[in-house]
Amino acid sequence: MGGAAWAEPDARALFSEHCAECHAESRLGGTGPALIPETLGRMYGPALQAVIGQGRAATQMPAFDEVLSADEIAAIASYLEEPLAETPRWSVEDAMATRDLSPDYTPAEAPVWSSDPMNITLVVETGDHHVSVLDGDTFDVLDRFATPFAVHGGPKFSPDGRYVFVMSRDGWVQKYDIWSLQVVGQVRAGLNSRNIAMSGDGKWLAVANYLPQTLTILSTEDLSVQKVIDVKGPDGTPSRVSAVYQAPPRESFVLALKDVPQVWEVFYGANPPQMGFAHDYRMEPPVKSADPFPLRKITVSDIMDDFFFDLDYEHLIGASRDGAHGVVLDMVIGQEIASLDLPGMPHLGSGITWPWNGTTVMATPHLKGNVISVIDMESWKTVKQIGTEGPGFFMRSHANTPYAWADVFFGPNKDKMHVIDKQSLEIVKTLDPAPGKTVAHVEFTKDGSKALVSIWEDDGAVIVYDAATLEEIKRLPMRKPSGKYNVWNKITFESGTSH
């Protein structure tokens, strides 16, 4: 007996019918996130099919397993993994069309709470896309507000500590008033973004984009788009922007590029370098004084897409693409002056510094090595390589504590947290607060007396430790708390935290 021939599901039509209302026909996102390979990241195959079929808890993503067959779900998942036919543009006009300022926002004349405004700590909870606002003395939750989907990179505070800005993987930038405990508004600055940086004067916010390959500069006042800078190498090769950093003494943003062996610097101050200094600064093209955000391009020996800076921002330390060494770039003369022994792909974005034996050292974990490298920042020589129980992702310390804390984020010992004596450079204790679970990312209170550690799980917590005795004080239940950020430590550029 014959039967009807099986027809392969039409993935594009299924997407248009069931998904486009939230994610847009272009797959670039609307009320839901962008669904393209650049934003899906590790979410592919069975994991992606599971989200389509079962939905996602604590979001507006519904389950489709009673609406679509398994073959139809698999077809949609495969369709989402396909690259877009053309690299999309995202102009000033495109971004401005998304700007949404809250009509209910009313700025308070003073904080609506009685906590120390300099000891507020924000906890990014990626489990259900919220941020908790903590009193840094009592650890009470003052507010918990919804963020755009998949916040990525550290939040950035205004210099007075009143406002904070967060960014999602698909380019949404949200402004929140900590004093008023209210969302001010949001704007989509890119389509797939990496991180943001706040200018030293608090006027500008720079957004590093993978897609399209641009840097977007926003006004912090009203989230208006001031400029979109296309990022291309000397031969016209487009480059993703891996990260953007603020260099306050230089009144500039510094860009790490993913695809071009250059370092870019965008000036925002009143007195940027003039054209007469073009040769010394190796600028391509020369700075134009009429440009409110003049650009400097420094050619380097290798692609470097992860940076660390000394406290004066005169030296940039970049990780080479081979993951085996680092390069020291003198930002004043625009030339490389040293090479560093950094095996195992250092995570320089999490590097920290402290005084040691009459000099200053930097320490960085490694993403592919069971070691922490400690380097003298005068001689640029390795002081010590501290053996760990696995590759790490974050390091943190504080001027008022004798210890540096380092997680073991990757591998079977992800539940460990090393505590290192900053003078002996020895591990003095290894904490194991949640056996079998990922333990990561440390932040300190304003005075350095307490250390906050994440249990990086959906049913996770923030653990508060006495930073002197290393004893646990309390646990705060959280939904996958990926990072904590103390206002004082961030706006004062505390040497023990990443910048």
N, C-alpha and C positions, 0 to 999 in steps of 0.2 A: 504494500500500500504506500503510495507516494505521499510526501508531505511538503509543506512550504519550505523553500530554501532559506537557510539562516542568513540574515542580513546583518552586517557589521554595524554597530550603533554609530549614528552620526554625532560625533563628539561636539562639533561646533554648534549644531542645532540644539543639542541637549544643554550645552553651556548657556546659549542664548535664552533658552526657556527657563532654566532653573537657577542660573547663577548671575547673569548679567545685571539684574536689577540692583544687586549690592556691589558687584565687583566690576561692572562696566563691560560693555561689548569689547572694548580694547584690552581687557584683562588688567588694566592699570589701576583699578581700585576706585571705589566710591565710598559708600558707607562701610564697605568691607575692604580688606587689604588687597593690594595688587597680587595677582596670581600668575607670576612669571618666574622662570628659573632663578633670577637674581634675588627675588624676595622669598622664594620658597626655601632656599638654602638646603638644609638636610632633610626637608620634608618632601619625600618622593616615594614612589612605589607603594608598598602596603601601608605605610604610615599615612600617606596622602589619601589613599582610598578609605582608610579608617575614619579620617576626619570628615570626608564627604558622606560616608555612610552613617556615622554615629554622631556627627555634629561635634561641637566643642563647648564644654561646660563653661558657664559664666560669661558666654559671649552670645551674640545674636545669630551665630552659625547653627542652623537647624540640622537635624538628621534626615538623610534622604534614603535610608535603606528600606523604607516601606513605600517609597515613591519610585525609585529606580532599581533596576536589576543589577546584579553584581557585574555583568558585562558592561552595562551603561556607566556604572561608577568607575570601572577600570578605564573605559574609553575617555571619560572626562579627565581622570588623573593623568593619562598619557598626553592628552591635549595640553594640559597646564604645564607639563614639563617641556613642551616645545618652545624654543626661542621665538621671540617676535620676528616677523618678516623684516621689519625695519626698526632701526634704533629710534625711539620716539624723541621728540623735542619736548622741552618744558620751559616755556618762555616766561618773561616777567608777567605778561598778560595772563598766561595759563595759571601761574601761581596766584596772582592777585584775584582771579575768579574764584579761588577756593577759600579766600580769607573770610573767617567767620568770627566776629567779635561778639561776646555774650551780651545780649541786651539787658540782662539782669545784674551784670557786674556793677558793684558799687564800691569804690575804693574807701577803705577805712582810714581815718586820720591817725590812728594808732593801732597796734595789734589788738585783736579782739580776744586775746588770751593773755595770761599773766606770766608765761614762761620767759626764760632768757632768750631773746630773739637771735642771739649769736650762737646759741647751743641747740638750735633746732636741727634735727637730723631727718632726712628723707629716706624712705625705704622704697625701692622700686620692686614691686611684686609682679613678676611676669606671669605667674600662674593664672591670674585673672585680670591682668592689665590695669592695675591700680598703683597709686603711690600713697603710702602712709606717712603722715607728718607726725614726728615724735618729739615730745619734750625731752631734751637731752639730759635733764636732771632726774625726772621721775619716770621717764620712758612711757608716759601715757600717750595714747594716740589722740592727737588733737583733731585730725581730719583724715579721711581716706577718699581720694578722688580718682575717678576713672580717667585713664589716659588713652591715646590712640593705640591701636593694636601693635604689639611687639616693640616696646620701647627699646632703643639700642644706644649704647654709649652713655656716658655719665651726664646727668642733668647739670646745667650751668646756672649759677646764681648771679643776679645783678650785684655790683660792688657793695651796695648797702645791705645786701642780704634779704631784701624784701621780696623780690620776684625770683621765680625759678622757671627755667625753660627745659622741656624734655622733647625728645625727637624719636619718632618711630622708624622702623626699617624702611617703610614706604614713604618716607619724606615728610610726614606731618610734624610740625613744630607747634607745641602747645605752651602757652604762657599762663602761669598760675601766681596769684597774689597770696603769699604766705601770711601776711598781716590780716587780710580779709578772709582767708580760707575760701577763696573763690577762683574758678577758672576765668581768665580774662578773655581768651580766644585762641584760635589756631589758624594755621595756614599750611598748605602743602608746598614745601620748598623744593622738592625733588620727587623722583619716582622710586629710587632705591638709594637710601642715604646711609652714611656710616657714623657720623658724629657731628657735634656742634661745638663752637668755641665762642666765648663772650669777649668782646673788646675790653681793654683795660678801663676805658671811660664809661663803659656800660651802654653805649649808644647802639652798637652793632652786634649782630649775631651772624656768624658764618656757618654755612651748612655744607658739609662735604658729601658729594654725590657720586655714586657708582653709575647711576642711570638717571638722566643722561650724564655725560662726563663733564660736570660743571661744578663750580663753587657758587652758591647763592648767598647773597648778603641781605639780611633783613634789618629793618629798624626795630629795635627792642621796644620802642614806644607804642607802636600800633601794628606791628607785624607786617608792615608794608614791605614789598620787595624793592630793594634799592638797585640791585645789579645782579645779573647772572653772567658769570665769566666762563667761557668755553675753555677747556683745558686740553691743549694739544702740544705735542713735542715739536722740535724744530723742523721736522719733515712732514708735519701735519698729522702725525699719528695721534688719535684721541687717547686720552688717559682717564681712567677712573681715579677719583680722589680717595685714597685709603683713609686719610684722617686730616683734620685741620686742628691746629694748636694756636693758642694765644701766646704771644711773646710780649708781655706788658712793657718792659723797659724799652722795647724797640717800637712800640705802638704799631704792631703788625700782627697779621695771621700768617702762620707757616703751614704749607701744604705738603703732605706726603703723597707721592704719586705712585700708582700701582703699575703703570705700563711705560713710563718714560724715565730715563736716568737724569732727572732734574729735581731740584727743590725749589718750590715757588714761595715767594713772600709777598703778601698783599698788605700795603700800608694804609692805615686809617687815620693817623694822627695829623695834626695841623702842619707839621714840618717834615714831610717825607724827604728822602734823598732827592737831590736835584739832578738835572741832566748832566751837570758838570762832573758828577761822581760816577757816571755810567760805567767808565772803564774799570774803576776800582771795584764797583759792585757787580761787574760782569752781567749787566742787565741786557736782556733781549726781549723786546726792543727797549730803547731808552725810556725812562720815565717821562710822562707828559704831565706838566704841572696842572693842566686843566682837568685831569682825571681825578675824581675824589677818592679813588682806590687804586693808586699807582701800583704797578706790578714789577717785581724783580724775579728773574729766573737764573738759578745757579746750576750749572752743569756739574754732575758728579760722576764718579767712576762706575757706579752700579746702581740699579734700581733699589731704592730704599723706601719701604712703605710702613715703617714703624719707628717712631722717634722718642728720644729722651733729651731733655735740656738741662744744662746746669742752672743754678739758681739765678744767675745774672743774665741768662739767655744769650750769652755770647758764644756758647758752643752747643752744637747739635750732635747727638750721637744717634746714628742710624744703623739699622740692621740690614745687612746685605741680603740679596735674594737667595744666595746659596745657604743662608742660615748658619754659616760657620764663623763669621767674623762681623765686627762692627766697624764703622768709620766715624771719625770725629771731624766735623765740619766747623771751621771757624766762620761764624756768621758775619763778622765784621769785614773780613777780607774776601769772603766767599770762596774759600779753598779748603781742601782736606788737609789735615795736619797730622793725623795719626790713624793707625789701624788697631783694633782691639781684638783680643782673643775671646770670642764669645761662641763657643760650640753649642749645638743643639737648639738653634732658632730662639734667640732671646726674645722675651716679651717686654720690649723697652718701654712700651706705654704704661707698664706697671712698675717701672723702676722708681727707686727712692734714694735719698741721700742722707748722710749723717756725718758728724765730725768723728775722726778716728786718728789717733796717734799724730796729732798736729796737722793733719790734712783733711780733706773731705773725700769720702768714698761714695760711689754709687753701687747699688746692688740690684740685680735683675734676675727674675726667674727665667727658666727656659721651657719652651713648649715641647721640646723633643729630647730633653736630657734630664737626668736625675741630679740636677746641680743648680746652685745659685752662684752666680759670678759676682765677686766684689772687686771693684776697680778703683784705683787711686786716680782722682780727677785732676791731679797736677802732672804726674808722670804718664798717665794713661796705661799703667801696667796693672796686671791682675794681682791683687793682694792675696786672694784666696778663692778657691772654688769649694763651696760648702755642699757636701753630699746630702741628698734628700731621698725620701722614699718614693719619689716619682716626679714626673714633670709638673711644673706649677704654672699658675695663671696670674695670681695676684700677690703682691707684697704690700705691707703697710706698716707704718710706725708713727711716732709722734715725738716732738722734741722733749717732752716731759716723761718719756718712758725709756728704760734701758734696753727694751726689746724691739725686735722687728718680727713681724708675724708673716708666715708664708704658707699658702695652701699647697696641696698635692692634687691638683684638680684632675689630672689625667691618670688613668691606670687603676689598678686594683686597690690602691691605698688612698682613694679619693676622699675617704672619711677622716683623714689625718690633717692636723694643723701644726706646723712647726713654729716654735718660739725660739728666736735666736738672740743671744747676747750680742749687742752691737759693738762691744769692745773686744771680747774674746773671739768673736766670730764663730762661736760654737752653738749648736742646738742644745738648749738647756731643758726643754720639755717638748714632748709631742702630745698634743691633745687628741682625744678620740671621743668627741661629744655625741656622735650619732652613728654608731657602727653600721657600716653598709650603705650609708647615705653620703651624698656629696656635701662636703663642708668647704666653704670658700668665701673669699672677700671679707676683709676686716676694715672697720672704720672706728676711729676714736672719737670720744667726746671732746669738747672744746679744750678742756684742761688736760686731756690725755690720761685721765684716771680710770676710764672704762673703755673696754674694747668690745665692739659689736661684731659678731661672727654670724654668717648665714648658713643655715641648713638649706641647701639649694635644691629643694624638692617641692612638689605641689602642696604636700601637707607638711611644709617646712616650718622654720622658726628663725627668729633672730635671737641669738644667745648673748647675754650681757655678761662680760667677765670683768673682774677686778684686774686692771692691767698691771698691778704690782704683785699681787699674790697669785694670780692666774686661776683664781677660784671662780666658779660660775655663780652669778648673782640671781639671774632670772631668765626665763625663756618667754618670748613673745610669739605666739602662733602667727604665721605668715604664709601666703601663697607663693611659693618659689621666690623668695627674696633675693634677687640677683645682685643687688648692690645697695650700699648705704652711703649717704653723703651729708657730712656735717657742714653747716653754713660757715662757721668760723674757719675751719680747716681749709675749706675751698676758696673763700674770698681772700684769705691771707696767704695762700699758696704755701701752707705748711709743708715742710720738706719731706715729711713722712707719707704724703699722699700723692697720687698721680695728678698731673696738671693737664 
